[in-house]
Amino acid sequence: MFRPPKRSAFTLIELLVVIAIIGVLVGLLLPAVQKVREAANRMSCQNNMKQIALATHNYQSAYGVFPYGTNRITTVGPLCLILPFMEQDNIYRQFDPSVYAISPGSITSGDDWVNLLFPNTYALSRSRVKAYECPSDNPYQVSTSRKPDPAYGGIYTQVVANFPVNQGPALGYYYAADFVAAGGLPGLTNYVPVAGTVGRWTVTNASSLTQQFYLAHEGTFVDETVNSIGSVSDGTSNTALFAEYVGAFLNGNSGPRVRSMSWMGSGGFPSYYSVVDMSDAGTARYSYGSMHPAILNMAFADGSVHAVRKPNALPQSAAEIINRANTGWDALQRLTGKADGDVPNSALTN
């Protein structure tokens, strides 16, 4: 009699063992894949910042000065001014010059770039410039709820650096929900120009050593001041021009995003609030920050880009500032001041 041939197959136990092995291998490989992806994002972010720094130098070559820090009336910042040097001249040429001119003539203080010559300016501002966005983040994932919802979202449209240090910089914003209702969010960015510790500080108390410190550590992008390369007396390789910025989340970096920065309104940003841990939702909106593990990128006046370690603790007293006891915070101020005479602490950067 002929016997049917035996059929070979996995038993249920063998199949489960194979699935378990595959699961373990995936678990081992996934972190490695994520690290490779983040390394690629970090390099892409550095390339973005290098393009921005070089565009700023091309602006300097064309006009003899760097872009101003922020327009006092229209609240436009440097990222708008350098558009032609970022291969975005098609956007820039469509703006009415009054949007970015320092002397806008009949334009009044209520006419910021959001409302000025609406809807043309606003429509142009909605253009996405990929080089202004860090690939490790998505600033467009901002909440579109409204008050009294605690997760209401806002888009920053202006930065005023000179501020009472116990209150944070003046960051003007509109509801993200209103932007959506008007046609969509404006173009957003993860990069802000550096204003130094608190921007341009006017000493009101000659005996105050902290005020003297603020005065000395003024950055390159301050108000409507147009600094030249000669103003950077600390040396171009020792002076930061741009830093990464994330905004704020309701519950650190795990809750809904409640603030993002527009590239039109990305003005001279102070470094007083340093590079805090993103879990500090109250302070993070005033701080430089990134989604990169352990570091954020900064572009320097020589066109180079370096990684800066994070986070740094904020100073808790005037004595801590005067005695320069907070070494991490103090080192960052050395990097952001353009003519403070301080030698940067190389241990801060990678």
C-alpha positions as CSV (number, residue, x, y, z in Angstrom):
1,M,0.0,0.0,0.0
2,F,1.1,3.5,-0.8
3,R,1.4,5.9,2.2
4,P,0.8,9.6,1.7
5,P,3.9,11.7,2.1
6,K,4.4,13.6,5.4
7,R,3.8,17.3,5.3
8,S,6.3,19.5,7.1
9,A,5.0,22.5,8.9
10,F,5.6,24.7,11.9
11,T,3.9,23.7,15.1
12,L,2.1,26.4,17.0
13,I,4.8,26.6,19.6
14,E,7.5,27.0,16.9
15,L,5.5,29.8,15.2
16,L,5.1,31.6,18.5
17,V,8.9,31.3,19.1
18,V,9.6,32.8,15.7
19,I,7.2,35.7,16.3
20,A,8.8,36.3,19.6
21,I,12.3,36.4,18.1
22,I,11.2,38.8,15.4
23,G,9.6,41.0,18.0
24,V,12.9,41.1,20.0
25,L,14.9,41.9,16.8
26,V,12.5,44.8,15.9
27,G,12.8,46.1,19.5
28,L,16.5,46.1,19.2
29,L,16.6,47.7,15.8
30,L,14.0,50.4,16.3
31,P,16.1,52.6,18.6
32,A,19.0,52.3,16.1
33,V,16.7,53.4,13.3
34,Q,15.4,56.3,15.3
35,K,18.9,57.4,16.2
36,V,19.9,57.3,12.5
37,R,16.8,59.3,11.6
38,E,17.5,61.9,14.3
39,A,21.1,62.1,13.2
40,A,19.9,62.8,9.6
41,N,17.4,65.4,11.0
42,R,20.0,67.1,13.0
43,M,22.3,67.4,10.0
44,S,19.4,68.8,7.9
45,C,18.7,71.3,10.7
46,Q,22.3,72.4,10.7
47,N,22.2,72.8,6.9
48,N,19.1,75.0,7.3
49,M,20.8,77.2,9.8
50,K,23.9,77.4,7.6
51,Q,21.8,78.6,4.7
52,I,20.2,81.2,7.0
53,A,23.6,82.4,8.2
54,L,25.0,82.6,4.7
55,A,21.9,84.4,3.5
56,T,22.4,87.0,6.3
57,H,26.0,87.4,5.1
58,N,24.8,87.9,1.5
59,Y,22.4,90.5,2.8
60,Q,25.3,92.2,4.6
61,S,27.3,92.1,1.3
62,A,24.5,93.6,-0.6
63,Y,23.5,96.4,1.8
64,G,26.6,96.8,4.0
65,V,24.7,95.9,7.2
66,F,22.9,93.0,8.8
67,P,19.1,93.0,8.8
68,Y,17.5,94.9,11.7
69,G,16.2,92.9,14.7
70,T,12.5,93.8,14.5
71,N,10.4,96.5,12.9
72,R,8.8,98.6,15.7
73,I,5.6,99.0,13.8
74,T,5.0,96.1,11.4
75,T,6.8,93.7,13.8
76,V,8.6,92.0,10.8
77,G,11.9,90.3,11.6
78,P,15.1,89.3,9.7
79,L,13.8,86.0,8.2
80,C,11.5,88.1,6.0
81,L,14.3,90.5,5.0
82,I,16.7,87.7,3.9
83,L,14.1,85.9,1.7
84,P,15.7,87.0,-1.6
85,F,19.0,85.4,-0.4
86,M,17.2,82.1,0.5
87,E,16.0,81.7,-3.1
88,Q,12.5,83.0,-2.0
89,D,12.6,86.2,-4.0
90,N,9.2,85.2,-5.6
91,I,7.6,85.7,-2.1
92,Y,9.6,88.8,-1.2
93,R,8.9,90.7,-4.4
94,Q,5.2,90.5,-3.8
95,F,5.3,92.3,-0.5
96,D,4.6,96.0,-0.5
97,P,7.8,97.7,0.8
98,S,5.9,99.3,3.6
99,V,5.7,95.9,5.2
100,Y,9.4,95.8,6.0
101,A,10.6,99.4,5.6
102,I,12.0,101.0,8.8
103,S,10.2,104.3,7.9
104,P,6.8,103.2,6.7
105,G,5.4,106.7,6.2
106,S,1.7,106.6,6.8
107,I,1.7,103.2,8.5
108,T,0.5,103.5,12.1
109,S,1.4,101.5,15.2
110,G,-1.7,99.3,14.8
111,D,-0.7,98.0,11.4
112,D,1.4,94.9,12.1
113,W,2.2,92.6,9.3
114,V,-0.9,90.4,10.0
115,N,-3.3,93.3,9.4
116,L,-1.2,95.6,7.1
117,L,-2.6,95.5,3.5
118,F,-4.8,92.6,4.3
119,P,-5.3,90.1,2.7
120,N,-2.2,90.3,0.4
121,T,0.4,90.5,3.2
122,Y,-1.3,87.8,5.2
123,A,-1.6,85.5,2.1
124,L,2.1,85.8,1.4
125,S,3.0,85.2,5.0
126,R,1.3,81.8,4.8
127,S,4.0,80.6,2.5
128,R,6.0,77.7,4.0
129,V,9.8,78.0,3.7
130,K,11.2,74.5,4.4
131,A,14.6,75.9,5.3
132,Y,12.9,77.7,8.2
133,E,11.6,74.5,9.7
134,C,13.6,71.9,11.7
135,P,12.8,68.4,10.4
136,S,12.8,67.1,14.0
137,D,9.7,69.2,14.8
138,N,6.4,70.1,13.3
139,P,5.4,73.6,14.6
140,Y,2.1,73.4,12.7
141,Q,0.7,70.9,15.2
142,V,-0.5,73.7,17.4
143,S,-3.8,73.6,19.2
144,T,-6.7,75.4,17.5
145,S,-8.8,75.6,20.6
146,R,-9.8,78.9,22.2
147,K,-10.0,80.3,25.7
148,P,-11.1,79.3,28.3
149,D,-9.7,75.9,27.1
150,P,-6.3,75.7,28.8
151,A,-4.9,74.1,25.7
152,Y,-5.7,77.1,23.5
153,G,-3.1,77.8,20.9
154,G,-1.4,81.0,19.7
155,I,1.1,82.0,17.0
156,Y,3.8,84.5,17.9
157,T,3.9,87.4,15.5
158,Q,6.3,89.7,17.2
159,V,9.2,89.7,19.7
160,V,10.2,92.6,22.0
161,A,13.5,91.8,23.6
162,N,14.0,94.6,26.1
163,F,11.8,93.5,29.0
164,P,11.6,93.3,32.8
165,V,13.6,90.1,33.3
166,N,11.1,88.8,35.9
167,Q,8.3,88.9,33.3
168,G,9.8,87.4,30.2
169,P,10.1,89.0,26.8
170,A,7.0,90.5,25.2
171,L,5.8,87.9,22.7
172,G,2.7,89.1,20.8
173,Y,0.4,86.5,19.4
174,Y,-2.9,85.8,17.8
175,Y,-5.1,82.8,18.3
176,A,-4.2,79.9,16.0
177,A,-8.0,79.3,15.6
178,D,-8.4,82.9,14.2
179,F,-5.7,82.2,11.7
180,V,-7.3,79.0,10.6
181,A,-10.7,80.8,10.2
182,A,-9.0,83.5,8.1
183,G,-7.5,80.9,5.7
184,G,-4.8,79.1,7.5
185,L,-1.8,79.4,9.7
186,P,1.1,81.7,8.7
187,G,4.4,80.2,7.7
188,L,6.1,79.0,10.9
189,T,9.7,78.6,11.9
190,N,12.1,76.9,14.4
191,Y,14.7,79.6,14.2
192,V,15.1,83.0,15.9
193,P,17.7,85.7,15.5
194,V,19.8,86.4,18.6
195,A,19.4,89.7,20.5
196,G,21.9,89.0,23.3
197,T,20.9,88.7,27.0
198,V,18.0,91.1,26.9
199,G,18.5,93.0,23.7
200,R,19.4,96.7,24.0
201,W,19.4,97.6,27.7
202,T,19.2,101.2,28.9
203,V,20.9,101.5,32.3
204,T,18.6,103.3,34.8
205,N,20.8,102.6,37.9
206,A,24.5,103.2,37.4
207,S,25.3,101.2,40.5
208,S,23.5,98.1,39.3
209,L,26.0,95.5,38.1
210,T,23.3,93.3,36.6
211,Q,22.2,96.2,34.4
212,Q,25.8,96.7,33.4
213,F,25.9,93.0,32.5
214,Y,22.8,93.3,30.3
215,L,24.2,96.4,28.6
216,A,27.5,94.7,27.8
217,H,25.9,91.5,26.4
218,E,23.8,93.1,23.6
219,G,23.4,90.9,20.5
220,T,23.5,91.5,16.8
221,F,19.7,91.6,16.1
222,V,18.3,94.4,18.3
223,D,15.2,96.5,17.5
224,E,15.6,98.6,14.3
225,T,19.4,98.7,14.7
226,V,21.3,97.7,11.6
227,N,24.7,96.4,12.7
228,S,27.5,95.7,10.4
229,I,30.1,92.9,10.5
230,G,32.4,95.4,12.1
231,S,30.0,95.6,15.1
232,V,30.9,92.0,16.0
233,S,34.1,92.9,17.9
234,D,34.1,89.6,19.8
235,G,34.9,87.8,16.5
236,T,32.5,86.2,14.1
237,S,33.4,82.7,15.2
238,N,32.5,83.6,18.8
239,T,29.1,85.3,18.2
240,A,25.8,83.5,17.6
241,L,23.4,84.9,15.1
242,F,20.5,82.4,15.2
243,A,19.3,79.8,17.6
244,E,16.7,77.1,17.5
245,Y,13.3,77.7,19.0
246,V,10.3,75.4,19.7
247,G,7.6,77.4,21.5
248,A,5.6,75.8,24.3
249,F,3.5,72.8,25.2
250,L,0.8,72.8,27.8
251,N,2.4,70.0,29.9
252,G,6.0,70.1,29.0
253,N,6.7,68.3,25.8
254,S,4.0,65.7,26.4
255,G,0.9,67.9,26.2
256,P,-0.7,69.8,23.3
257,R,1.4,72.4,21.6
258,V,0.1,75.9,22.6
259,R,2.7,78.2,21.0
260,S,4.6,78.4,17.7
261,M,6.7,81.1,16.0
262,S,5.9,82.7,12.6
263,W,8.8,83.4,10.4
264,M,7.5,86.9,9.6
265,G,7.5,87.8,13.2
266,S,10.7,86.0,14.3
267,G,12.5,89.0,15.7
268,G,15.6,89.5,17.9
269,F,15.1,87.0,20.7
270,P,16.8,87.4,24.1
271,S,19.0,84.7,25.6
272,Y,18.3,85.6,29.2
273,Y,15.9,82.6,29.5
274,S,18.7,80.4,28.1
275,V,18.1,76.8,27.0
276,V,15.7,75.3,29.5
277,D,14.2,71.9,29.7
278,M,11.1,71.6,27.5
279,S,9.2,70.2,30.4
280,D,9.1,73.6,31.9
281,A,6.1,74.8,30.0
282,G,6.0,78.3,31.7
283,T,9.6,79.2,30.7
284,A,10.1,77.3,27.5
285,R,8.2,79.8,25.4
286,Y,10.8,82.4,26.4
287,S,13.7,80.1,25.8
288,Y,15.8,78.8,23.0
289,G,15.0,75.1,22.5
290,S,15.0,72.2,20.1
291,M,13.6,68.7,19.7
292,H,17.1,67.2,19.3
293,P,18.2,65.1,22.3
294,A,20.6,66.9,24.6
295,I,21.5,69.8,22.1
296,L,20.2,72.6,20.1
297,N,21.9,74.2,17.0
298,M,23.2,77.7,16.8
299,A,24.4,79.5,13.7
300,F,27.4,81.8,14.2
301,A,28.5,85.0,12.5
302,D,31.3,83.2,10.5
303,G,28.6,81.0,8.8
304,S,29.4,78.0,11.0
305,V,26.8,76.0,12.9
306,H,27.5,74.4,16.3
307,A,25.5,72.3,18.8
308,V,25.0,73.8,22.2
309,R,24.3,71.6,25.2
310,K,21.0,71.8,27.0
311,P,19.4,72.5,29.4
312,N,20.8,75.3,31.5
313,A,19.5,76.5,34.8
314,L,18.3,80.1,35.0
315,P,20.0,82.5,37.4
316,Q,18.3,82.6,40.8
317,S,19.8,85.9,42.1
318,A,21.6,89.0,41.0
319,A,24.7,87.7,42.7
320,E,24.7,84.6,40.6
321,I,24.8,86.9,37.5
322,I,27.4,89.3,38.8
323,N,29.7,86.6,40.1
324,R,29.2,84.5,37.0
325,A,28.5,81.5,39.2
326,N,26.0,79.9,36.8
327,T,28.6,78.7,34.3
328,G,26.2,77.2,31.7
329,W,24.0,80.2,31.6
330,D,26.9,82.6,31.6
331,A,28.6,80.8,28.8
332,L,25.5,81.2,26.6
333,Q,25.4,84.9,27.3
334,R,29.1,85.1,26.1
335,L,28.1,83.5,22.9
336,T,25.1,85.8,22.2
337,G,26.7,89.1,23.0
338,K,28.5,90.6,20.0
339,A,30.9,93.0,21.8
340,D,31.1,92.0,25.4
341,G,34.8,91.1,25.3
342,D,34.2,87.8,26.9
343,V,35.9,84.7,25.7
344,P,33.2,82.0,25.0
345,N,33.4,78.8,27.0
346,S,34.1,76.1,24.4
347,A,32.8,73.5,26.8
348,L,29.3,74.7,26.0
349,T,29.4,73.6,22.4
350,N,30.1,70.4,20.5
